Amino acid sequence: MTHFLISFPSAAMVISEEDFPDVVRDSHAVIQEAKDAGVYVFGGGIDEDVAPALVAGDGTVTDGTHPQSTRLDGGFTILDLPSREAALEWAQKIATSCRCSQEVRAFQYDPLS
């Protein structure tokens, strides 16, 4: 099994206030389906009201992110799945429920972590 990150940036989710309750209901239903299937690991959204901090190798803490990185925001789900094809199937369910495109990435396995 492989952990897959299924995510979207905040700007991708453009829904009306009128549709918001349906999106919440539908997305919660998909997450419950993933939990019931035993593939759900973790999920949530980046709290955009809390500024990021960067901790250097020497322990120095500064406000912000890596200079070469882009903004990290939006929502994500981590699922433990047998294949990329399975991840794409779950991403389709999440995309439909959230009404926005999802990005799928696999985590590299590290037996020591």
HELIX and SHEET records of a PDB file:
HELIX    1   1 SER A   10  ALA A   12  5                                   3    
HELIX    2   2 PHE A   20  ASP A   36  1                                  17    
HELIX    3   3 ARG A   84  CYS A   98  1                                  15    
SHEET    1   A 4 TYR A  40  GLY A  45  0                                        
SHEET    2   A 4 GLY A  75  LEU A  81 -1                                        
SHEET    3   A 4 THR A   2  PHE A   8 -1                                        
SHEET    4   A 4 GLU A 103  ALA A 106 -1                                        
SHEET    1   B 2 ALA A  53  VAL A  55  0                                        
SHEET    2   B 2 VAL A  61  ASP A  63 -1                                        
END                                                                             
